[in-house]
């Protein structure tokens, strides 16, 4: 599909910016077509180099790489968080030298029982691997969570007592320990003695069958590596130490994680010393780490066994400090705290006293606890802000360009001459300066500069023509998707040229051009037309009157929400799922559980542009009003008029609910029938009704009132459509009758047309 992806990018780019698809040249040259097949594949070469990974398999995020654009407020808050983190770290560091008296008071308050029970704080599991015989592996923290050796039982002298040897065929199944999530802080300590630089797994809690969800600690070419994975590789990160560890001697390894979902939140230690590492896969850990697979020592769930010795595995439910790690590496673990407290202060060495101070500050001191609690929340807040920052997916260039070829008849396996990235010859002469300044190996940046060069004959004209079409219903060039010889000639070529040059002079400011157009006398004309003018210019090509056409699908829905008061003006955010017919998606989904579930609350009333779009099953209401299915780039929409559109306006829950809320708005704002009719006309049609219209509306109101009076249950049922609560202070029959009237107004041609 790579060839098809490239062809789609060529089609989309050339259609949007050049108003010509270039598709005809994909298979072969055409006698009178200025775009040759060579031009096509040279242009396609610009997009041949983008990575194939253009989608994220994690539904919670977009594919990397991303371009994030924080607001000034978000930038300021992030800077404030970073400054506070630095400040807290410094205060905690200084705190160690200022707790002398408090430490003495704490020691004096301890009972003998408390001293005897003192042990590792935060230690979740401890597997010393010291058993003399048998297949069981004991857990000193929770005896019930013992593990089992699978395969050969090979015991050897270890760094701290006995150790287990792994030969590639055996491993330890330690059960459900070390079960952490992506926002949990945790640390793992282990001693290793490698006999080979072959890739192997020291320990893991990972599901090989579920996109490698979980985490592991590995040896890869002698280097220490760790994976943190929700879904490999797009929702995961991997780190690897810059330097390898030596063979045939014991090394102490510790990996800590701060719960920040980022590789920068991991620290790696070897023999008590923090290691520099490379982040070889760097995606945010947006999804869960949790898996029901057991904790293994000596291999992953099913793969990558280890060759070497392992001793004394400790798992902590906290992020160990560098001092904690140093103590573990020296054998001065927290497990010695009881003995340390029993030693009189005068008999302690300076190292022992410092260890006790570190323990007090890290585990007991109320001031330090409060600071650490604050520090623990700051990264979470940072992640929240970063998740709120608007982002867009961007493409990256590979280090080595992918070769591009002319494909005979467009077939992926019929390669012809090799080509380089180049601009179409027919359009390059007028932009020769840009072509000359471009790099030898032209990139997409060169393409962007070429497209936006002031001398480019098409880009600005195509853009202003599309905006003119948006405002007038038809472009100055009617075929806005085709500026070629098969397209329409401009109705006002000088106006098109002037708008294009004005756009360039305004530094491509779309808002400035739109303001220029809508404030013009041409746009502000009445759309009324007399028979003579209608006969001469039925499509308003001469611009002798104002624009008049049916509104786009999205605007029809948004307008109904707006006049009813339901509309949510919030900008940005994820896609939403408004009302859709029950059972939507079921016939086009591979998995039956992939069902359409409407949102609740604000998600039902967001702008239509935020509606979640499944291309194989677009929203039926939108499709009825000619919204494209988005399978391909479409510049100019069809504009049809069918009975189905009236049925959507009458029966779609969005419009029924909007009618009800509009009725409530008019009923509560005015006390008599005429005033309510006037308000409804102003809201929906932006004018006052004439006498004939007023009489018709009253007649409809009377008929609806009579019908609902005879069937009050029908009125109650009618008012339950939609998630928003109805105003229970209004009589149901009256409210239902007025809702029916509002439905008629929203169904008028005038209501869904631009006049």
Long-range contacts (C-beta under 8 A, 24 or more apart in sequence): 2-52, 2-412, 3-407, 3-412, 5-47, 5-52, 5-54, 6-44, 6-47, 6-48, 7-44, 7-410, 8-632, 8-633, 9-44, 9-47, 9-50, 10-40, 10-43, 10-44, 10-47, 11-632, 11-633, 12-633, 13-47, 14-43, 15-481, 15-633, 15-635, 16-462, 16-633, 16-635, 17-451, 17-458, 17-459, 17-462, 18-427, 18-451, 18-458, 18-459, 18-462, 18-483, 19-458, 19-462, 19-465, 19-477, 19-479, 19-480, 19-481, 19-482, 19-483, 19-484, 19-487, 19-635, 20-482, 20-483, 20-484, 21-481, 21-482, 22-424, 26-407, 26-410, 27-409, 27-410, 28-409, 32-485, 34-424, 34-425, 34-426, 35-424, 35-426, 36-425, 37-406, 38-406, 38-417, 38-419, 39-422, 39-424, 39-425, 39-426, 41-404, 41-405, 41-406, 41-407, 41-419, 42-404, 42-419, 42-420, 42-421, 42-422, 42-423, 42-424, 43-421, 43-422, 43-423, 43-424, 44-404, 45-404, 45-419, 45-420, 45-421, 45-422, 46-421, 46-442, 46-443, 46-444, 46-447, 47-444, 48-402, 48-404, 49-397, 49-398, 49-401, 49-402, 49-421, 49-443, 49-444, 50-395, 50-396, 50-397, 50-444, 51-395, 51-396, 51-398, 53-234, 54-393, 54-395, 56-234, 56-235, 57-211, 57-231, 57-234, 57-235, 58-230, 58-231, 58-234, 58-235, 58-286, 58-287, 60-235, 60-286, 60-287, 61-235, 61-284, 61-286, 62-391, 62-392, 62-393, 63-234, 63-393, 64-234, 64-282, 64-283, 64-393, 65-393, 65-394, 65-395, 65-396, 66-391, 66-392, 66-393, 66-394, 67-391, 67-392, 67-393, 67-394, 68-386, 68-389, 68-390, 68-391, 69-389, 69-390, 69-391, 69-392, 70-385, 70-389, 71-389, 74-385, 74-388, 74-389, 77-385, 78-382, 78-385, 78-386, 81-378, 81-381, 81-382, 81-385, 82-382, 84-374, 84-378, 85-375, 85-378, 85-379, 88-371, 88-372, 88-374, 88-375, 88-378, 89-375, 91-371, 92-361, 92-368, 92-371, 92-372, 95-361, 95-365, 95-367, 95-368, 95-371, 96-357, 96-358, 96-361, 99-357, 99-360, 99-361, 99-365, 102-360, 102-365, 103-356, 103-357, 103-360, 104-345, 106-360, 106-364, 107-341, 107-345, 110-341, 115-338, 115-341, 115-342, 116-338, 117-338, 118-337, 118-338, 118-341, 119-334, 119-335, 119-337, 119-338, 120-314, 120-316, 120-333, 120-334, 120-335, 120-337, 121-318, 121-334, 121-363, 122-316, 122-317, 122-318, 123-314, 123-315, 123-316, 123-334, 124-177, 124-178, 124-186, 124-315, 124-316, 124-317, 125-174, 125-177, 125-178, 125-313, 125-314, 125-315, 126-312, 126-313, 126-314, 126-315, 127-172, 127-174, 127-297, 127-312, 127-313, 127-314, 128-160, 128-161, 128-162, 128-311, 128-312, 129-158, 129-161, 129-162, 129-163, 129-164, 129-172, 129-310, 129-311, 129-312, 129-313, 130-158, 130-160, 130-161, 130-162, 131-155, 131-162, 132-162, 137-164, 137-172, 137-174, 139-174, 139-177, 145-174, 145-175, 145-176, 145-177, 146-175, 147-172, 147-173, 147-174, 147-175, 147-295, 147-297, 148-172, 148-173, 156-309, 158-191, 158-193, 158-250, 158-309, 158-311, 158-312, 159-191, 159-193, 159-250, 159-252, 159-311, 159-312, 160-191, 160-311, 160-312, 160-331, 161-311, 161-312, 162-311, 163-191, 163-193, 163-309, 163-310, 163-311, 164-297, 164-298, 164-309, 164-310, 164-311, 165-308, 165-309, 166-200, 166-297, 166-298, 166-299, 166-305, 166-306, 166-307, 166-308, 166-309, 166-310, 167-307, 168-200, 168-305, 168-306, 168-307, 169-305, 170-298, 171-296, 171-297, 171-298, 171-299, 171-305, 171-306, 172-296, 172-297, 172-298, 173-294, 173-295, 173-296, 174-294, 174-295, 174-296, 174-297, 174-313, 175-294, 175-295, 176-292, 176-294, 176-295, 177-295, 177-315, 178-205, 178-295, 178-315, 179-205, 179-290, 179-295, 180-215, 180-257, 180-289, 180-290, 180-317, 181-288, 181-289, 181-290, 182-228, 182-230, 182-259, 182-261, 182-285, 182-286, 182-287, 182-288, 182-289, 183-259, 183-261, 183-380, 184-257, 184-259, 184-289, 184-317, 185-256, 185-257, 185-258, 185-259, 185-317, 185-318, 185-319, 185-376, 186-256, 186-257, 186-315, 186-316, 186-317, 186-318, 186-319, 187-254, 187-255, 187-256, 187-257, 187-315, 187-316, 187-318, 187-319, 187-320, 188-217, 188-254, 188-255, 188-313, 188-314, 188-315, 188-316, 189-252, 189-253, 189-254, 189-312, 189-313, 189-314, 189-315, 189-316, 189-320, 189-325, 189-328, 190-217, 190-252, 190-253, 190-254, 190-310, 190-311, 190-312, 190-313, 190-314, 191-250, 191-251, 191-252, 191-253, 191-310, 191-311, 191-312, 192-219, 192-245, 192-250, 192-251, 192-253, 192-308, 192-309, 192-310, 192-311, 193-248, 193-249, 193-250, 193-251, 193-308, 193-309, 193-310, 193-311, 194-219, 194-222, 194-245, 194-247, 194-248, 194-251, 194-307, 194-308, 195-247, 195-248, 195-307, 195-308, 195-309, 196-247, 196-307, 196-308, 197-221, 197-222, 197-244, 197-247, 198-307, 199-304, 200-299, 200-304, 200-305, 200-306, 200-307, 200-308, 201-296, 201-298, 201-299, 201-300, 201-303, 201-304, 201-305, 201-306, 202-253, 202-297, 202-298, 202-306, 202-310, 203-295, 203-296, 203-297, 203-298, 203-310, 203-313, 204-295, 204-296, 204-299, 204-300, 204-301, 205-291, 205-293, 205-294, 205-295, 205-296, 206-291, 206-293, 206-300, 206-301, 207-291, 207-292, 207-293, 207-301, 208-300, 208-301, 208-302, 208-303, 209-301, 209-302, 210-291, 212-236, 213-287, 213-288, 213-289, 213-290, 213-291, 214-289, 214-290, 214-291, 214-293, 214-301, 215-257, 215-289, 216-300, 217-253, 217-255, 218-304, 219-245, 219-306, 219-308, 222-246, 222-247, 224-253, 224-255, 224-268, 224-270, 224-275, 224-277, 226-255, 226-266, 226-268, 228-257, 228-263, 228-266, 228-285, 228-289, 229-285, 229-289, 230-285, 230-286, 230-287, 230-288, 230-289, 231-287, 233-281, 233-283, 234-283, 235-283, 235-284, 235-285, 235-286, 235-287, 236-281, 236-283, 236-285, 237-262, 237-263, 237-266, 237-279, 237-281, 237-282, 237-283, 237-284, 237-285, 238-263, 238-279, 238-280, 238-281, 239-263, 239-266, 239-268, 239-277, 239-278, 239-279, 239-280, 240-277, 240-278, 240-280, 241-268, 241-270, 241-275, 241-276, 241-277, 242-275, 242-276, 242-277, 242-278, 243-275, 243-276, 245-270, 250-311, 252-328, 252-329, 254-320, 254-325, 254-328, 254-329, 256-319, 256-320, 256-325, 257-319, 258-319, 258-379, 259-319, 259-376, 259-379, 259-380, 260-379, 260-382, 260-383, 261-285, 261-286, 261-383, 265-379, 267-319, 267-322, 269-322, 269-325, 269-329, 271-329, 272-325, 272-326, 272-328, 272-329, 272-330, 274-322, 321-358, 321-362, 323-358, 323-362, 324-358, 324-362, 327-355, 327-358, 334-359, 390-572, 395-444, 397-443, 397-444, 401-441, 421-446, 421-447, 423-447, 423-450, 427-456, 427-457, 427-458, 430-455, 430-456, 430-457, 431-455, 431-456, 452-508, 454-504, 458-483, 460-500, 460-501, 460-503, 460-504, 460-508, 461-496, 461-497, 461-500, 463-500, 463-503, 463-510, 464-496, 464-499, 464-500, 464-502, 464-503, 464-513, 465-496, 466-635, 467-510, 467-513, 467-514, 467-517, 468-499, 468-517, 469-636, 471-514, 471-517, 471-518, 471-523, 471-547, 472-523, 472-540, 472-543, 472-547, 473-540, 473-547, 473-548, 473-549, 473-639, 473-754, 474-539, 474-540, 474-541, 474-549, 475-636, 478-541, 479-636, 480-635, 480-636, 481-634, 481-635, 481-636, 491-541, 491-542, 491-543, 492-543, 523-547, 527-755, 546-755, 547-754, 548-753, 548-754, 548-755, 549-639, 549-753, 549-754, 550-625, 550-639, 550-641, 550-749, 550-752, 550-753, 550-754, 551-752, 551-753, 551-754, 552-625, 552-626, 552-627, 552-637, 553-608, 553-621, 553-622, 553-623, 553-624, 553-625, 553-626, 553-627, 554-607, 554-608, 554-609, 554-622, 554-627, 555-608, 556-625, 556-649, 556-752, 557-608, 557-621, 557-622, 557-654, 557-655, 558-607, 558-608, 559-751, 559-752, 560-654, 560-655, 560-658, 560-746, 561-605, 561-654, 561-658, 563-658, 563-662, 563-683, 563-684, 563-746, 564-657, 564-658, 564-659, 564-660, 564-661, 564-662, 564-665, 565-661, 565-662, 565-665, 566-604, 566-605, 566-657, 566-658, 566-661, 566-724, 567-605, 567-607, 568-602, 568-605, 568-606, 568-607, 570-602, 570-606, 573-606, 573-610, 574-610, 575-610, 575-611, 575-612, 575-613, 576-602, 576-603, 576-604, 576-606, 576-610, 576-611, 576-612, 577-603, 577-611, 577-612, 578-603, 578-604, 578-605, 578-606, 578-611, 578-619, 578-654, 579-604, 579-652, 579-653, 579-654, 580-619, 580-620, 580-621, 581-620, 584-617, 584-620, 585-614, 585-617, 588-614, 588-616, 588-617, 600-723, 601-723, 604-654, 604-723, 621-648, 621-652, 621-654, 624-648, 645-752, 646-747, 649-743, 649-746, 649-747, 649-752, 650-743, 650-747, 653-721, 653-722, 654-722, 655-743, 655-746, 656-718, 656-721, 656-722, 656-739, 656-743, 657-721, 657-722, 657-723, 657-724, 658-742, 658-746, 659-739, 659-740, 659-742, 659-743, 659-746, 660-718, 660-719, 660-721, 660-722, 660-726, 660-735, 660-739, 660-742, 661-722, 661-724, 662-739, 662-742, 662-745, 662-746, 663-735, 663-738, 663-739, 663-741, 663-742, 664-726, 664-727, 664-730, 664-735, 666-738, 666-742, 667-727, 667-730, 667-734, 667-735, 667-738, 668-727, 668-730, 673-698, 673-701, 676-738, 680-741, 680-742, 680-745, 681-745, 684-742, 684-745, 684-746, 684-748, 684-751, 685-745, 685-748, 685-750, 685-751, 697-741, 697-744, 697-745, 700-740, 700-741, 700-744, 701-737, 701-738, 701-741, 704-736, 704-737, 704-738, 704-740, 704-741, 705-733, 705-734, 705-737, 708-732, 708-733, 708-736, 708-737, 709-733
